[in-house]
Amino acid sequence: QVQLQESGPGLVKPSQTLSLTCTVSGGSITTRNYAWSWIRQPPGKGLEWMGVIAYDGSTYYSPSLKSRTSISRDTSKNQFSLQLSSVTPEDTAVYYCARALWRFPRYECDYWGQGTQVTVSS
């Protein structure tokens, strides 16, 4: 089975860059028709899709976060990463990585990491 696990610091200071890594096992991040997503959930709010890196390395971002977001991958380690720059306390959330079956127009997140809490505070 596919498993995903987020890792990275749980506390980030305002104005710094939030950096998380998702390690994938049980499936390759280069397998056709799959894409690898970052999603977050601020306290008391709903899920917010942040962006995705597809199996071919192409990236797509939420318009509201595009200017601050970068998703990259290391295929040799079967990992993909999130960088969110210039963070504020509004970026405090549980951050999830997830696999998506992506064959337009279908986009379905079928496997999720457990999530990791990131707090932005000085």
N, C-alpha and C positions, 0 to 999 in steps of 0.2 A: 504494500500500500504506500501511497505517497504521504510523506510527512514533511512538514515545514516547521522551522523553529526560528523565532526572532532572537536577536542578540544585540546588545549595545548598552550604553549608559542609561540609567534610569533617571538621571538628573542632569539638566542642561541649563546653563545660565542664559538670561536674555541677551540677544544679539549674537549669540554663538550659533554654530551649525549642529543640528541634530543629525546623527549618523547611526543608522541601523543596518544590520545584515540579516538576511534570511537564508538559512541553510536548508537545502532541499535534498531529501533522500527518497529512494523508491521510484524516481522518475527523473528524466533529464530536462533541464530548462531549455534545451534546444529542440525538443520534440515538436514536430509540426502540429499546428493548430492549438497549442497551449500558450498561455500568456501568464505573466507573473506580476501580481498586483500588490499595491500598498493601500491599505484602508485604515482609517482611524475613527475613534469614537471618543469625543470629549465627554467629560462627566455630565450626566443628565441630558445628553443629546444623542442624536442618531448617528448611524454610520456615515462616513464621508469617504468616498472614493478619491484617492489622491493621484494615482497614476499607474502605469503598467509598462512593462517591457515584454515585448512579444518574443516568440521563439527565434526570430531572425535578428533580434537586437533592436528593432524599432521601438521608440518610446512615445508615449502619449500621456498628457497630464491634464488634470482638472484646470480649467481656465483660471479659477480663483487662486490657484497655488503654483501655476506654471512658472512664474518669475522667480520663485524661491526653491523649486523642486528639481532634483536630478536623480534619476534612477539609472543604475549601471549594473553590470554583471561580470562575474568571473566564471567562465564556463569550465575552466580546469578544476575549480572547486565546487561547481554546481551551486553557486551562490548568486544572489542578487541583492543590491543594496539601495538604501534610500538616504539622500542628503537633503535636509530642509534647512535653508539658511535663514539668518536674521530672525530667530525665533523670539516669540513673546509668550507671556503666560497663556494667551489664547490657543497656543499650540499644545498645551497640556492635554494628553489623551492616552488611551490605550491604542497602541499601534499594532496592526495585524498585517501579516503577509498572507497571500492566498493565491492558489492556482485558479486560473480561469480557462475553461474551454471556450475558445474564441474562433468561431467561424462565422463571419458576419452574415446576418445580424445577431447571431447567438453570442452571448457573453454570460457565462454561468460560472460562478465561483463554487467549486465543489470540494476543495480541500483548503483548510485554514490552519494557520499556526495558532498557538494558544493565546497570543497577544502579549505585549509587553507594555507596562506602564512607563510613560515618559512624563516627567514633571519639569516644567520650565519655571525656574525660580532663582532669585538671587540670594 
